[in-house]
Amino acid sequence: MSEPRVPGGGDDDVELPCGETRPLSVFDLGMREYDCACGATHGVVTDVNPPERFLPEFLVATLREAVETTSEEMPEFGTPHLMGIVLEEFPERVTAVDASENPDMGYSMLWVTEFDSRRLHEIIVELVIELMEHAISHADDTAAMTNFEEQMLEFDVDEFVEQYRAERDLDADDVYI
């Protein structure tokens, strides 16, 4: 597989979660995975990827309504927030790169994970479910909590991710921005 390059792209080194180092210019906008020299396939996400890459539009709309952000740079819930949750849970397994000083890249933030893109997708869904469960537990509505817990007993993350990726046609070679 050829490694894409950005004309004039920065040569800042990115240390991957596996310890390998690659130039920032290796990671382009359309990349979803990176086949590394270490033998692993790393999931790749940029801040320009919409959160709908991982979650259905209705859920993203609900999260945007429910989650208050305090950042002027990111006034609404989006991919940086999802990746922040992943980074918080797995700090040793995610590399976050601020690429805002390199306008040639086309993105401001890059995340490269130890996980491949499918496993990363599963992790994001699992963590969002945990956040939803936590939020419902603070609602002081035992019926809502019971209903949510019953629905989650029937919810299969693997099956959801499989169906969602099939519907969105999210193969590793596809560009999804």
C-alpha positions as CSV (number, residue, x, y, z in Angstrom):
1,M,0.0,0.0,0.0
2,S,1.4,3.4,-0.9
3,E,1.8,6.0,1.8
4,P,-0.1,9.2,0.9
5,R,1.8,12.4,1.2
6,V,0.5,16.0,1.4
7,P,2.4,18.4,-0.9
8,G,4.2,20.8,1.3
9,G,3.0,18.9,4.4
10,G,4.8,19.1,7.6
11,D,7.5,16.7,8.6
12,D,6.8,16.8,12.3
13,D,7.3,13.4,13.7
14,V,4.3,11.5,15.2
15,E,5.1,8.9,17.8
16,L,2.5,6.2,17.4
17,P,1.0,4.2,20.3
18,C,3.2,1.2,19.3
19,G,6.4,3.3,19.6
20,E,7.0,3.7,15.9
21,T,7.6,7.2,14.5
22,R,6.2,8.6,11.3
23,P,6.0,12.0,9.7
24,L,2.7,13.9,10.2
25,S,2.4,14.2,6.4
26,V,1.7,10.4,6.3
27,F,-1.7,11.0,7.8
28,D,-4.1,12.5,5.3
29,L,-7.7,13.6,5.6
30,G,-9.3,10.5,4.1
31,M,-7.3,8.0,6.1
32,R,-9.2,5.8,8.5
33,E,-6.5,3.2,9.3
34,Y,-2.7,3.1,9.0
35,D,-0.9,-0.2,8.3
36,C,2.2,0.3,10.5
37,A,5.7,-1.2,10.2
38,C,5.1,-2.8,13.6
39,G,2.6,-5.1,12.0
40,A,-0.5,-3.5,13.6
41,T,-3.3,-1.5,11.9
42,H,-3.9,1.7,13.8
43,G,-7.2,3.6,13.7
44,V,-6.9,7.1,12.4
45,V,-9.3,10.0,13.2
46,T,-9.1,13.7,12.4
47,D,-11.1,16.5,13.8
48,V,-12.8,17.0,10.4
49,N,-14.3,13.5,10.6
50,P,-17.9,14.0,11.7
51,P,-19.1,12.1,14.8
52,E,-21.6,10.4,12.5
53,R,-18.6,8.3,11.4
54,F,-19.3,6.4,14.7
55,L,-22.8,7.2,15.8
56,P,-26.2,7.7,14.0
57,E,-27.3,11.2,13.2
58,F,-30.2,11.2,15.7
59,L,-27.9,10.2,18.5
60,V,-25.3,12.9,17.6
61,A,-28.2,15.5,17.5
62,T,-29.3,14.3,21.0
63,L,-25.8,14.5,22.3
64,R,-25.3,18.0,20.9
65,E,-28.5,19.0,22.6
66,A,-27.6,17.4,25.9
67,V,-23.9,18.0,26.2
68,E,-22.8,21.5,27.1
69,T,-19.3,22.4,25.8
70,T,-17.3,25.2,27.3
71,S,-14.8,25.6,24.5
72,E,-15.0,28.5,22.0
73,E,-13.0,26.4,19.5
74,M,-15.5,23.5,19.7
75,P,-18.8,25.0,20.6
76,E,-20.8,21.8,19.9
77,F,-20.3,18.2,20.7
78,G,-18.3,16.5,18.0
79,T,-15.5,14.1,17.1
80,P,-12.9,15.8,19.3
81,H,-15.2,15.2,22.3
82,L,-15.6,11.5,21.3
83,M,-11.8,11.1,21.0
84,G,-11.3,12.9,24.3
85,I,-13.4,10.3,25.9
86,V,-11.3,7.5,24.3
87,L,-8.1,9.3,25.2
88,E,-9.2,9.7,28.8
89,E,-10.0,6.0,29.0
90,F,-7.0,4.7,27.1
91,P,-4.2,7.4,27.5
92,E,-1.4,4.9,26.7
93,R,-3.2,3.6,23.6
94,V,-4.0,6.8,21.8
95,T,-1.6,9.4,20.3
96,A,-3.2,12.9,20.0
97,V,-1.4,15.4,17.7
98,D,-2.1,19.1,17.5
99,A,-1.7,19.9,13.8
100,S,-3.2,23.4,13.9
101,E,0.2,25.0,13.2
102,N,0.4,23.1,9.9
103,P,-2.4,24.4,7.6
104,D,-1.2,22.1,4.8
105,M,-2.6,19.1,6.6
106,G,-6.3,20.2,6.3
107,Y,-7.1,19.2,9.9
108,S,-6.2,20.6,13.3
109,M,-6.2,17.4,15.4
110,L,-5.1,13.9,14.6
111,W,-5.6,10.8,16.8
112,V,-3.9,7.5,16.0
113,T,-5.0,4.6,18.1
114,E,-3.5,1.2,19.0
115,F,-6.8,-0.2,17.9
116,D,-7.9,-0.7,14.3
117,S,-10.8,1.4,13.1
118,R,-13.4,-1.2,13.8
119,R,-12.3,-1.8,17.4
120,L,-12.1,1.9,17.9
121,H,-15.7,2.2,16.7
122,E,-16.8,-0.4,19.2
123,I,-15.0,1.4,22.0
124,I,-16.6,4.7,21.1
125,V,-20.1,3.1,21.2
126,E,-19.3,1.4,24.5
127,L,-18.1,4.7,26.1
128,V,-21.1,6.7,24.9
129,I,-23.4,4.1,26.4
130,E,-21.5,4.4,29.7
131,L,-22.0,8.2,29.5
132,M,-25.7,7.8,28.8
133,E,-26.1,5.4,31.6
134,H,-24.3,7.8,34.0
135,A,-26.5,10.7,32.8
136,I,-29.7,8.8,33.3
137,S,-28.6,7.7,36.8
138,H,-28.5,11.4,37.8
139,A,-32.1,12.0,36.5
140,D,-33.7,10.6,39.7
141,D,-36.1,8.7,37.4
142,T,-35.9,5.0,38.4
143,A,-38.4,4.1,35.6
144,A,-36.1,5.7,33.0
145,M,-33.0,4.0,34.5
146,T,-34.8,0.6,34.5
147,N,-36.0,1.1,30.9
148,F,-32.5,2.0,29.8
149,E,-30.9,-0.9,31.6
150,E,-33.4,-3.3,30.0
151,Q,-32.7,-1.9,26.5
152,M,-29.0,-2.2,27.0
153,L,-29.3,-5.9,28.0
154,E,-30.7,-6.4,24.5
155,F,-28.1,-4.1,22.8
156,D,-25.2,-5.9,21.1
157,V,-22.3,-3.4,20.4
158,D,-20.6,-5.8,18.0
159,E,-23.8,-6.2,16.0
160,F,-24.6,-2.5,16.0
161,V,-21.1,-1.6,14.8
162,E,-21.3,-4.3,12.1
163,Q,-24.7,-3.1,10.8
164,Y,-23.8,0.6,11.1
165,R,-20.5,0.1,9.1
166,A,-22.4,-2.0,6.5
167,E,-25.1,0.7,6.1
168,R,-22.5,3.5,5.9
169,D,-20.2,1.3,3.7
170,L,-17.2,2.0,6.0
171,D,-14.6,-0.3,4.6
172,A,-11.0,0.6,5.5
173,D,-10.2,1.9,2.0
174,D,-13.3,4.1,1.8
175,V,-13.0,7.8,2.4
176,Y,-15.4,9.1,5.0
177,I,-15.0,12.6,6.1
